[in-house]
Amino acid sequence: MRLKDETALPEAQFLEELLGMERHKMVVSRQTNGSEGKPAREWFFRHDKIAEFFILQTFLEHPSNSQYGNSASIGWDV
C-alpha cells in the first residue's frame, strides 16, 4: 500500500479485519462515488501512527522481507 502510494485500504481483501478495527476506532470508512457513479466505501487508517504500528509489526515478524535487512540498522530499537 505504501509502496504504491495508496491511502485507501482494500475492502475486498480485508473486510472482516476492517470491521474489527472500525469497532476499535483504528480505521474510518468514507462513502464516495465510484467510477460508474455508484456509491463506494473506502477505508482509511484513522491516523498515520496506527498504520506505522502495523508496518512495524510486519517487519518485526518477517525481517527477511524488509529491503533494509536488519531492522536495527534503520534506527528501530529492537
Backbone torsions as a table, in degrees:
resi	resn	phi	psi	omega
1	MET	NA	-50.5	179.8
2	ARG	-70.1	-34.4	-179.8
3	LEU	-65.5	-30.2	-179.9
4	LYS	-94.1	4.1	179.6
5	ASP	58.8	39.9	176.9
6	GLU	-101.7	145.4	179.2
7	THR	-107.5	-26.1	-178.5
8	ALA	-82.2	142.0	177.4
9	LEU	-87.0	143.0	-177.8
10	PRO	-73.7	112.9	-177.1
11	GLU	-68.1	-42.5	-175.6
12	ALA	-61.5	-34.3	-175.7
13	GLN	-84.2	-30.8	-171.1
14	PHE	-132.9	36.6	-174.1
15	LEU	-60.2	-46.8	-179.4
16	GLU	-60.7	-43.4	179.5
17	GLU	-65.3	-40.2	179.7
18	LEU	-64.3	-40.9	178.6
19	LEU	-64.9	-38.6	176.9
20	GLY	-65.6	-42.6	178.8
21	MET	-69.6	-29.1	177.1
22	GLU	-67.1	-38.5	177.6
23	ARG	-60.5	-31.7	-179.9
24	HIS	-98.0	11.9	175.4
25	LYS	59.9	37.1	175.6
26	MET	-93.2	-28.1	179.1
27	VAL	-127.8	159.7	174.3
28	VAL	-128.1	150.5	175.9
29	SER	-112.9	146.6	179.0
30	ARG	-129.8	135.8	176.5
31	GLN	-85.0	128.6	177.9
32	THR	-132.4	170.7	172.7
33	ASN	-91.2	126.1	179.5
34	GLY	-72.4	-175.2	-177.4
35	SER	-64.9	-26.5	-179.6
36	GLU	-99.8	11.1	-179.7
37	GLY	85.1	-1.2	178.0
38	LYS	-82.5	149.4	178.4
39	PRO	-65.2	138.5	178.9
40	ALA	-134.4	151.7	179.9
41	ARG	-110.3	130.5	176.1
42	GLU	-115.8	144.7	-178.0
43	TRP	-113.9	138.9	179.7
44	PHE	-137.8	147.4	170.7
45	PHE	-65.6	142.4	-178.7
46	ARG	-64.4	-33.4	-177.3
47	HIS	-147.9	151.3	179.2
48	ASP	-59.7	-33.1	-178.5
49	LYS	-65.1	-31.7	177.3
50	ILE	-68.0	-43.9	177.7
51	ALA	-62.4	-42.6	-179.6
52	GLU	-65.5	-32.1	176.0
53	PHE	-60.1	-47.0	-178.9
54	PHE	-69.6	-33.8	176.1
55	ILE	-64.4	-44.7	178.9
56	LEU	-61.1	-43.1	180.0
57	GLN	-61.0	-37.1	178.2
58	THR	-64.5	-44.4	179.4
59	PHE	-66.5	-37.3	180.0
60	LEU	-70.0	-34.0	-179.4
61	GLU	-78.5	-35.0	-177.6
62	HIS	-129.7	71.1	-176.8
63	PRO	-63.7	-23.6	179.9
64	SER	-70.6	-19.7	178.8
65	ASN	-80.0	-13.0	-178.0
66	SER	-74.7	136.1	177.3
67	GLN	-72.0	-14.1	-179.0
68	TYR	-94.0	-5.5	179.4
69	GLY	77.0	-112.3	-177.4
70	ASN	-73.9	125.9	-178.1
71	SER	-65.5	-25.7	179.5
72	ALA	-67.4	-24.5	-177.9
73	SER	-74.5	-12.5	178.6
74	ILE	-108.5	16.4	171.0
75	GLY	96.7	7.3	177.4
76	TRP	-86.7	129.7	177.9
77	ASP	-83.9	94.2	-174.6
78	VAL	-104.9	NA	NA
